[in-house]
Amino acid sequence: MSETVSVNFKLDAETKKGMENVCSELGLSLTAAFTIFAKAVTRERRIPFDLALNPDPFYNESNIRYLEKKMQDYKAGKLRLVEHELIED
C-alpha cells in the first residue's frame, strides 16, 4: 500500500450531513466513500457518473432499458400494438 496523504476541501454542512447519512447506511465512512470515488476516477479516467445540465429524462438508464426490452419483444413478435388517438379534436 502506498503512502497516505490528507486532502482538505470545503463542503456545505447540509451536503456533508446527507452524505454522512448515506455512507452510514452503506457501512462506509466519508473517507472510504471519497477513496472509492478517487479510485474509480483513476481507473476509468473519467468522472464515474453523468454530468449534464438539464438532462433529458427520456435518456435515463431505466427508460433506455425499458425501450430496449420493448424492441426485443417487438422483434420477437411478443409486443401487442394498440392504435389510439394522440390528439383529440
Secondary structure as UniProt FT lines:
FT   HELIX           13..26
FT   HELIX           30..44
FT   HELIX           57..59
FT   HELIX           61..75
FT   TURN            76..77
//
